[in-house]
Amino acid sequence: MKILKKEPFSLEQSLKKIKDAELDIELLKRDNEKLCYSNVIEIAKLTSKIGTIEEELEKELKKSGEDKLECKLGSVSFKKMPDEWKYQDEILMAWIISLPEKLKRLYLKVKASINKDGLKRQILLDNEALFEKNKLIEQYAKVDLFLLEGEVFDIDNAVSHKVEGIEIKHQNPKFSYTIKNLKK
């Protein structure tokens, strides 16, 4: 039985192995494209043939005056389609705003959204002691966060509001690597 010796860790060797494998993959992809080229051409010809036959079938169906033609193998038909409505939003909005209030309320919808970036910035400012480099310090993971109303400098007169509906979940660093291209 032969015992394999494990090579000592080498960052450069590991990255070189990845780079070599990626190069091999690229070469195989190119070979694959060359091998498949004739099939790609044949598929394009057949797709074109299908398109030409579909056009002929549509012409024949129109000429027959029927909505559907059938045979043992299948059928061709015209599917009833609803009208397509295209809205010009700016013109339509101006028109709806000009309507009497009763009609305006029926067709005008006001949509509210949360300014999450602004809220996050303010929570980070108002709870500054709980964060380090914009990340929640691990020991404060279960602590309630507050949003202050009023001047931060006048803490005695500021009103605080417990933040609800936000969960901060710790994420581990994401592994990545880069391989530099050596210039020749």
N, C-alpha and C positions, 0 to 999 in steps of 0.2 A: 504494500500500500504506500502510495506516494503522498507525502504531506506537502500541501501548498503553503508557501510562505506569503504572508500578506505584505504587500509593499507599503513603506511608510507613506503617510498622507502627503500629497503634494498638490496644492491649489492649482499651480500651472499645469501639471500633468492632467488633472481632472478636467479642467477647462479645455485643454487640447483634445482630450478624448471626445468631449461633447462637440467641439467644433468639427473634428474629423467625421463624426457620425452625421452631423447636419450636412456636411459637404457630400457625403455618400448618399444621403437621402435626396439631395438636389440632383445629383447625377442620375440616380435611379428614376426620378420624376421625368427628367429630360429623355432618358431612354424609353420610358413608358409612353411619352408623347409621340415619339418617332414610331414606335410599334403600333400605336393606336391611330395614327394619322389616316390610314386607308379606311378604317372603320368610321372615323369622324366624317370623311367625305361621303361615304355611302349613306350614313345617317342623314346628312344634309340633303342628299338627292331624294331619299325616301320621304323626308319631311316635306320637301317641295312638291313631290308627286301627290302626297295626301292633300296638300293645300289646293292644288289644281283640281283634283277630284271633288273636293268639298265645294268649290266654286261651281263646278258643273252640276252637282246635285242640287245646290240652291237654285240655279237657273231653271232646272227641270221642275222643281217643286213649284216655283213661281208660275211657270208656264202651265202647269196642270190646274192651277186655280184652287187646289186643295190645301188644307192646313197640315196634312200628314199623308205620306205615302209609305206603304208597308210591303214587305216581302218575307220569305222564310228566314233570311239572314238577319233582318232588322228593319229599321224604319228611319225616315227623315221627316222632320217636322219643324214648324215655326212655333217657338214658345212665346206665348203672350207675355209681354214685358210692360211693367208700369211706366208711366211718363217719368222722365228724369227732370227733377226740379233743380235749377241752379240759382243759388241765392247770391246777390251782390250785397254783401254784409253792410258796407258803409251807407249805401243808398237806402237799403231796407231799414237800418237803424235810425237814420234821419227821419224817414217816413213814420216809423212807429212812434218815435218821440213826439212827432207833430200831432198824433191822434189825441182825442179827448182822454182824460185820465182813466175813465172806466175801461176803455179798450186797451190803453197803454199797459195797464196792470195785467191784462190777460196774456199779452204777448211779449212783455219785457221781463227778463229774469235777471236779477242782480246776483252776482256770484261773489262770495267772499273767499279769500284764501289766506293762509297763515304765512307771515314773513318769517320763515324758519331760520334764515341766516341772521336776521336782526335779533330774533328771540334768543338764539344760541349765544350770540356775542354778548347780549345783556346779561344772560344767566352766568356766563363765564366771568363777567365783570363783578356782578353782585355776589358771587360765591367764590371769589378769587382765591381764598385760602384753601379751598378743596381741590384746586386744580394746579397741575404743574405742566407747563408747555401744552396747554389746552387739553390735557388728558386728566381724567379723574384719578386722584391719588387712591391707590388700592384700599387703604384703611377706611376711606370715606364712601365706599361703594354702596352702602345701605343708608346713607344719610339723606335727609330730605333737602331739596334745593329750594331757594326762595328768589323771588323777583322783587326788587325794591321799588317803591313808588316814592318819589321825592329825591332830594339831593343825597348822594352817597356821603358827602362830607358832613351832613346834618343827620347822623344816624339816629339821634334821639327822636326826631320828628318824622323819620321815614316810616312808611307803612310797608310791611312785607306781605307777600302773597306766596303761599306754598305752591310750587310748580307741580301740576298734575298732567299726566298724559305723555310724559317723556321718560323713557328708560335708557340709561346709558350702559351699554354692554362693552366690556373690555375685549379688545381684539389683539391677538398675538401678532408680532411683526410678520409680514409676509416675505417669504424667501424669494429671492430673485438672483439672477446672475446676468452679467454682460460679458461679451467677448469682443475685444477691440479688434478691428481690422488693421492688420499691419500694412502700412503703405510701402510699396516697392520702390 
